[in-house]
Amino acid sequence: MKTADETISPAPATAPARPATPRLRSGDIGALPVLAGLLIIWITFQSLNGAFLSPDNLYNLSRQISYGGVVSLGVVMVLLIGEVDLSVGSVSGLGAAVLAVLVESHGWNPVLGIVVTVLLGAAAGLVQGFIRTRFNVPSFVVTLGGLLLFYGLQLRILGSTGTIRFPFGQAVAQIENLTFTTATSYGFVALATAGYLLALANSHRRTAKAELPSRSWLGIGVRTATLAVVATLSVWELNRGSGLPLALVILVGLVLVFWVLTTQTRYGQRVYAVGGNAEAAHRAGISVTGIRISVFCLSGATAAFGGVMSASYVGAASQELGGDTLLLYAIAAAVIGGTSLFGGRGSAWAALLGWLVIGSIYNGMYLLNLESDIQYMIIGAVLIGAIVIDAVTRRSRNSPIPR
C-alpha cells in the first residue's frame, strides 16, 4: 500500500525519476511499444503503397490527426486521475456550432469567438466536475448525461439547416489550411527543441537538489538530439510538399505545454498523486476535489478547441462533427499512446503518439482502398493490444524488481 509521501511525489511516465535499466526490468516500458508499432505500420504501408510517406500524404496525415489530438490531450488528463469523460465528442461538436453561430451568424471577431468557445467548453467541464465531486456521482454517469445534453444543444444551435459553412480564406478556415515558410518552419523546430531541453534541465536540477535519482546529462542530450532530428526530418519532408501546417504546430505546441504542466509543476505532481491514490493524496493535504474539477475543465476546454479545429478542417460546423466516433478515437488514442486506464500513469505525448497510430492506419488503408469494416477491426485489435500491455505493465510494476 502506498504511503502519503510516496503518492504526492510520483514519477510520471516521462519524468526522469529512475535509470532506464531498472525501469525496463520493473516493467515500465514507456512509449517503446507504441513507437515500435508506429514504425511497423509505416514500413508496412510504405511497402504496399509508395505514396504513404510522400510529402503530400504526410501533410494530409498531419492535418487529419490535429483536431483529434487536441481533444485527446484532455482525455489524457482525465485518465491520469482515474476518471473518464464521455462528453468530449459532444462538447467538440457543440464548440464548433457555437463558433459558427457567433462568427458567421452574428459577425463576431473570429479570435474572440474562439476564446468564448473554449471558455464555454471549460464551463461544461466545470459543471460536470462539480457534479462528480459534490454529489460523488461516477464520472461515467455524469459525462454520459453530458454527452446527450451537449449533443442536443449542438442540434438546437445549428437549427433546421444543420450546417453552417466557413468561407474559404476566412480566419477560422485558415487554422487547418495555413502553412509556414521554410525558414519559419525550422524556427519552430529550434524553439521546440530549446524548450524541451530547458524543461529536462529544470527537471534534472530539481531532482538533484532533492537528492533523488535523475537522468544523466548524457541521457538528456540524447533525448533532446533525438527530438531535434525527428522534428527536423519531419519538417524537411513536409517542406518538400505543401509545407508545415499551422494545425500541426498547434497540436505539438499544446502537447509540449501539457507535458511541462504535468511533469514540471506542483499541479502535475498532484494530478499524478490523485490518480495513483486519491485517499492518500487527500491525507497528504491535496485538494482532490479541486484537482478533479480543474482536470474536467481542461478536458472541456481542449474538446471545444478541438471542435474549432475540426470545423476548420471540414470548412463547416455540422451535426456530424464530434459525436461518438471522435469520443471513441480520442479515448483509444490516449490508451494506445500509453496512458493507463487505471490512473496515475501516462503522458501528454500519448495524445500525439496515439493519434499518429490511428491516423496512420486509416490513412494507409484509405490509400489501399480497404473497406471500413477492416479499418474498424484493425483499430479495435490495436486498442485491445494496448490495454493488454497496460494491464501487464501495471502488474509488473507492482511486482518486486528481479535481482
Salt bridges, closest charged atoms under 4 A:
ASP28 OD2 - ARG18 NH2 3.54
ASP28 OD2 - ARG23 NE 3.34
ASP28 OD2 - ARG397 NH1 3.11
GLU83 OE2 - ARG132 NH2 2.97
GLU83 OE2 - ARG292 NE 3.41
GLU176 OE1 - ARG63 NE 3.95
GLU237 OE1 - ARG240 NH1 2.97
GLU279 OE2 - ARG283 NE 3.10
ASP390 OD1 - ARG345 NH2 2.48
